[in-house]
Amino acid sequence: MRRRSTFTFSMLCFGFAFLYIPIFSLIFYSFNKSRLATVWGGFSTKWYGELFQNELIIDAALLSLRIAAVTATMAVILGTMAGLALARLGRYRGRTLFAGMVMAPLVMPEVITGLSLLLLFVSLEEMIGWPAGRGATTITIAHITFSMAYVAVIIQSRLSSMDDSLEEAAMDLGSRPFRVLWDVTLPIISPAMVSGWLLSFTLSLDDLVIASFVSGPGSSTLPMVIFSKVRLGVTPDINALATIIILVVSTGVLLAGILMHRQEQRRLRDEQMAYSD
């Protein structure tokens, strides 16, 4: 038993080291004074100053954040509706087809998704004149297309494990279906919705392949700018940018975790009070 626990602990440490040592190395070299990203030349924060003076990166970062925020919000709305349809409407004609269409973006290669969306946008522009060229709008639509699939899976899984008796009790007390959805179902699945929002935000912020297909002049996202710069060689300002992104994402995940933990504790407390009554 002791040998097994030692082996498990060793593998756990190896796994965490494999994941996080490269990230810590990137953060460490973001404070490198040398222009060479992998040669330590002393401690300095000058690359952070140069980063905030780079208008190309700042504009790309702001564009990516706007697109990610809109994408995450719309993906949660559409994905929640899809998850509710899959988990609460029972068996109906076309359910298998609908489920397959919802899950398809999860397994479809990004190159195929990006190419198909590009052809769709070009065809729509020729037929109805919208969208007029490729830009932030087409990138947002493309990101919503695949992000909502992830949200739908999360919401469906949460609804499948939810206690149906709570909704039935609310309906027995005279609540209409919409009030049951608003007062009972949505508060219970709100942690899953927050998780879906964060996942969609991260997927949109991280996407490179699909955005490369559906973007146009003047609409380069942050991953596209970083990729174009990395092809010429990694510089410390890219390390500084990555460090800031890691800090922002880590803070968001921490705050979301605290919020979901509090909501889960409140939900469990309310359920216990309801059952005791």
N, C-alpha and C positions, 0 to 999 in steps of 0.2 A: 504493500500500500504506500509506503514512504517513497519507494522508487518510482511508483506511478505518479505520485504528487510532484516529485522533483522533475520528472520528465514533462509533465503538464505545465508546470511553472516555467521551465526552460523554453518550451515551445511558445508559451504566451509572451515571454520577454523577447524572443526572436521575432515573433510576428509584429509586436509593437515597434521594435527597433527597425524592422524592414519598412514599416509604414512611415515612421516619424523622423528617423535620422535624416533622410533627404530634405524634409521640410525644415528641420532645425538648421541644417547646413545652409539652406537657401536664406533663412533669416539671418544667420551669422554673417554670410558674405554680403548681405545688403548694407552692412555697416563697414564695408571694405573701402579703404581710401584709394586703392589702386584702380586703374581703369580696366584691368584684366579681372574678370569675374571670379577666376579660380586661383588667383595669386594674392595672398594677404599682404597688404601694404600699410596696415595700421588702421586704427579705429577712426571713422569719420561718418558724419551724417549728410555729407554734401550731396549725395545722390538723391536723397529725399527732396532736397531743395530744387535740384535740377528736374526732378520728376514733376513737381507741382508747377514748374515753369514751362513744361512741354504741353503746348495747347493741343497737339494731336492726340496724345494719350488722355488728357483730361476730357476732351470732347467725346472720345470713344468710350471712356468710362461712364460719363453721364448718359450717353445714348444707351449703353448696355443696361444701366440701372433702370432707366425709364422703361425700356422694352421688357426687362425682367419683371418689374413691378406690375405692369399691365398684363403680361403673360400669366403670372402667378395668380392674379385676381380672377381673370377670365377662366383660367384652367380649373380653379377651385369651383367656380359657379357651374360650369358645364360638366366637369368631372363628378361633382356631387349629384347633379341631376341624373347623369348616366349610372352612377353607382346605386342611387335610389331605384331607378328603373330595373336594374339587374337583380337587386336584392329584395325589393318589396312588391313588385308587380306579379310575382309568381310566374307560371307558365303561360305564354301567349304566343300567338303566331308571329314568327320572325325574331323571336328572342335569341335563337342560336346565331342567326345572321347578325343581329345587332351586337351581341357579345363579341363575335369575331371581328367586326368592324372596329369596336372599341379597343380590343386588344392588339389589333394588327400593327399599330405604330410601335409597340413594345419590341416586336421581333423583326420589323422591317429595317434593312440596312439604311443608314443615314444618307448614303449616296443616292439610293433609289428614292427615298422620301424627298430629298432636296431637288432632284431632277424632276420628279413628278409635279411638285409644287411650282417649280419654275415654268414648266409647260402649261400648268393651269393658269398662272398669272399672265403669261403671254397671250394665251387664248382669250382670257377675260378682257384684257386690254384691247384686243382686236375686235371683239364682239360688242362690248358695252363701254369701252373707254376707261374702265376702272379695273385694277389700280393703274394710275398714270405713271408707269415706270416702276422700278424696284427701289425700295427704301425701307424706312423704319416700319411702315405699315405692313409690308409684305413679310418682313422678318418677324414681326409680332404675330401675324396670322399663322405663319409656319411654326413658330414656337408653341403657340396654343394648341396646334393640331396634335403634336406628340406629347405635350405636357399633360393634357387633360386625360390621356390614357393612364398615366401613372396615378393621377388623383382618383380616377374611377376605381382602379384596383384597390387602393387604400381604403376608400369609402366603402366599397362592397365588402371587403374583409372585416371592417369594423361593424357594419350592419349585420353581417352573418353571425358575429359573436355577441350581438346585443340581445338583451332580454326583451322579448316581444311583449311580456306581460305588462311592462310599463306603459307602452302605447295602448294596449287593450284596456288597461285600467282608466287611462285618460278618456278614451272613447266611451267607456261605460259610464263615466261621470258627466257625459254630455258634450265633450269637446268635439268640434268638427275636425276633419282630417287635416286641414291647413293649420289649425291651432295645435293639434298634436305634433305636427311636423315642426312648427315654430317653437313651441314651448317644451317639448320632450325630446324629439329626435335630434334636432340640430344641436342643442346644448350637450347631449351625450356624445355625439360624434365630432364635436368641435376640436378636440385634440387631434383627431385624424385629419380634419380640414386644415389645421395649422401645419401639421406635418406635410400634407400635400402642397400647401402654399410654399413652404420652405424648399421642398424638393423641386417644385416647378421653377422657383426663383433661381435655384442653383443650376438646374439644367439649362435654363435660358441664358444665364450669365456665362456658362461654360461652353455653350455650343459654338462650333467653328464650321463644321462641314455644311450643315443645312443653311446657315446664315451666308456662307460663301456663295451658294447657288442663288438665293433670293434677294441678295443685297445689290445695291447699285452705287453709282458715284456719290460720295459724300455721306454714305451710311455705313461706314466701317465700324464694326463692333470692337470691343476691347480684345477678345481672343484673336480676331483677324489682324489687328494692329500688332499684338504681341507676336503672333506667328510670323508676320512679315519682318519684324525686327530680329527675331531669333534666327531666322535663316541667314542673316548676315553676321551672327555671332552674339552670344549672350553677354549683356552688359550689366553693370551693377544697378542701373536704374530699373531694369526689369526685375531684378531681385527685390528692390525696394517696393515696386508696385505689387509684386506677389505677396510680400510681407504684409502690406496694408490690406490686401484682399483677405488673407488668412485671418488677420485680426478682426475685420468686419464680420466675416462669416462665423468665426468662433464666438464672437459676442452675440450675434443673432441666434445661433444655435443654443447658447447658454441661456439667454433670456427666454427663448421659446420653451426650452426644457423646464425651466422654473415655472413658467405660466401653465404648461400642460400638467405638471405635477400638482400644482395648486388646484387646477380645475378637476383633476381626477380625484384628489382628496375630498373636494367639495361634493363631487358627484356620489362618491361612496358614502359620505356622511348623510347626504340627502336620501339615498336609498335605504340606509339603515333606519333613519327616522321614519320613512314611509312604511317599511315593513313592521316596525315596532308599533306604529299606530294601527 
